[in-house]
Amino acid sequence: MEPTAALLERAKRGDEEAYRALYGAYRPAVLRLARSFARLDSDEVEDVIQETFVRAFRALGGLQQAAAFERWLLAIARNRALTLDARKEQARRSAEQLAGESPGHAPALPPALALERESAVVRELVEEMSEGPEKETVRLFYVDGALSAREIAERMGVGKSAITMRLERFRAKVKRELLRRVLAVQVE
């Protein structure tokens, strides 16, 4: 294999082969690092890998020393994994907090009725959204329901993490609306 310094110089000039060679050489190290984050599933690990290389290759012109490439690349990967991990943890905490805020004395709805009511809220909130990528993502995932987040990402030409974040924002909106409606009913 060609030395890293030579590959980096070629990659800085836009050489696709150099990009592929760098990706092939350093992907295993980035993969090991991303897998070390226990809360990340395999799709999220792949997202970390892709985002790491995209960011690194875009910023390659700022790298001064070829010897620092691996350390620099792994720092990018670590930061991407930490960010994704923190978002997952925040989403988990938000879900727990919302679940904890719901009144404990209200009788539980039968699962089928709860699902039907939640679906109605989802449809209403989707209809209220402005046209654009957010609405399209939510419609494909919740209303049509036939595509996974990864398939939607491929169809829309964006990373799976972008789709995941859109869906997380929408879920939070649905939870807030459901909580608002439950509290409004109890006040009546």
N, C-alpha and C positions, 0 to 999 in steps of 0.2 A: 504494500500500500504506500501511496505517496505520503510524504511527511505532512503533518497537520498544517505547518506554516505555509507550505506551497498550496495546499487545498484552500486555506483561508484566503490567500491572495487571489486565487482563481474565483472563489465564491464572491469576493468583494467586487469582482468585475462581472458578476452575473452568470458565471459558468454553471449550468445545470448539473453537469456530471460531478462537479466539486460539491455542490449541495448534497447530491445523493450519497457521495462517498462520506461526507461528514455525518450525515444522518445515519448511514449504516454503521459507521464506526462508533458513534456516541449514543445511539439509541438504547443499547443495553444498559448503560450506566444511568440514563434518565429513567428508563423503565424500572430499574431496581429502586431508585430513589422514590419514584411516584408510588410504587407498591408498598413502600414502608409506611405510608399513611393508611392505617387500618380502616378508616371509615370510607375510603374511596373505593367504589366498585370498579370493575374492569373497564366499563365505558368511560368513567371519569379518569381513570389512569391513562387511557388512550387520549382523552382530551388534554390532559396535562402534557403529555408527550408532544402532541400536535402544536399546542399553544406555545410550548417552550421553543420548539424549532422555528416556528413562524416569528416569534419575537426576537429570537437570537439572530436569525438571518436578516431580519429587517434592520437590526441595530449593529450588524457586523462591522460597518464602517467606523464605529466608535471604539472597537476593540483595538487596543494599542499593541499588546503583546500576545503573540500566538501561543506562547507557553501558558498563558492564563485562560485559554479558551475553555478547557474542560471545567475548571473551577467556576468560571463565569456562567457557562451553560447550566451547570448543576445548581448554581444560585438562582438562576431564572426558574428552573424546574421546581426548586424548593419553594420559591415564592408563589408560583402558580398553584402548587399543591396546597400550601398553607391557606391561600385565599379561598380555594374551592372547599377545603376542609372547614374553614371558618364559616363560610356561607351555609354549608350543610348543618353545622352545629347551631348557627343562628336560627335557621329554619326549624330545626328540631325544638329549640327552646321556645320559639314563637308558638309552635303548635302546642307545646305543653302548657304555655302560659294561657293561650286561648282556651284550651280544654279546662284548665283550672279556673278560669273566669266564668265559665258557664255555670248557671245556677244548679246547685245540687238537689234542690227539692222538686224540680220539674220532672214529671214522669217521662221516662224514656219512650221515644216513638218506636214502633216496630221497625225493624231494618228496612223493609220494603217501602214503608211510608216515608221514612227519613230519606232514603235514596231518591224517591220521587220528588219530595220537596226540594232537596238539594239540587236535583237536576233542573227543576224549574228555575231556581235561583241562578244556576249556571247559564241556562239559556237566556234569561233576562239580562244578566250582566254582559254576556257576549253581544247581545243585540245593542246594548247601550254603548259599546266600545266604538271608537273612531275606526274607520277603515285603515288598514295598514298591516305591517308584519305581525304586530302583537295580536290583533284580532284574528288574522289568518292562522297563526300558530295555535291559538286557543280553539278556534273553530275546528281545525284539523284534528286536534288531540281529543277535545271533549265532546264536540257535537258530532263530528263524523266518526271519531273513535276507532278508525281502522289502522292508523299509523302510529308507530312508536316515536319517541322523541328523536332518535337517531334517523329514522326514515324522513321525518319532517325536516330535520336539519339538512339532509341530503337534497330533498326536494327544493328547499328554499335557498340552498347554497351558502349556509352558515354553519358554524360549529355547533355541536350538540350542547355545549355549555350555554350558548346564547338561547337555545330553545328551552333548556332546563330553567334558566333564570326567568324567562318570560312566563313559563308555567308556574314557577314558584310565586312570582308576583301576583299572578291571577288567583292562585290558591289562597294567598293571604287576603286578597280582596273578597273572595267568596266567604272565607271564614269571618272576616269583619262584618260582612253583610248578614250572614246567618246569625252572628252574635247580636247585631243590632236588632234584627227581627225578633229574636227570642226575648231580648230585654224589652222591646216595645210591647210584645204580647203580654208580658208579665206586669207591665205598668198599667195596662188597661183594666 
